[in-house]
Amino acid sequence: MLAHLRNAYQKALRNEKGQGLVEYALILVLIAVVVIAAVRGIGTQANATFSTINNNLK
C-alpha cells in the first residue's frame, strides 16, 4: 500500500505540463491587468493635460 502511494505521488510530481500552462496563463492575466491599469492612468493624465492646454488657449 505504501509503495502504491509513493508511486502515485511520484507520478503526480512528474506530470507538470498542465501546471506550467496554468502558471503561464496566470502570469499573462497579471500582465494584462497591469497594462490595463497603466493605460487607464496615462489616459486620465493625458486627458487632464489636454484639457488644461485647451483652457489656456481660450
For each residue, the residues with C-beta under 8 A, 3 or more apart:
1: 4 5
2: 5 6
3: 6 7
4: 1 7 8
5: 1 2 8 9
6: 2 3 9 10
7: 3 4 10 11
8: 4 5 11 12
9: 5 6 12 13
10: 6 7 13 14
11: 7 8 14 15
12: 8 9 15
13: 9 10 16
14: 10 11
15: 11 12 18 19
16: 13 19 20
17: 20 21
18: 15 21 22
19: 15 16 22 23
20: 16 17 23 24
21: 17 18 24 25
22: 18 19 25 26
23: 19 20 26 27
24: 20 21 27 28
25: 21 22 28 29
26: 22 23 29 30
27: 23 24 30 31
28: 24 25 31 32
29: 25 26 32 33
30: 26 27 33 34
31: 27 28 34 35
32: 28 29 35 36
33: 29 30 36 37
34: 30 31 37 38
35: 31 32 38 39
36: 32 33 39 40
37: 33 34 40 41
38: 34 35 41 42
39: 35 36 42 43
40: 36 37 43 44
41: 37 38 44 45
42: 38 39 45 46
43: 39 40 46 47
44: 40 41 47 48
45: 41 42 48 49
46: 42 43 49 50
47: 43 44 50 51
48: 44 45 51 52
49: 45 46 52 53
50: 46 47 53 54
51: 47 48 54 55
52: 48 49 55 56
53: 49 50 56 57
54: 50 51 57 58
55: 51 52 58
56: 52 53
57: 53 54
58: 54 55
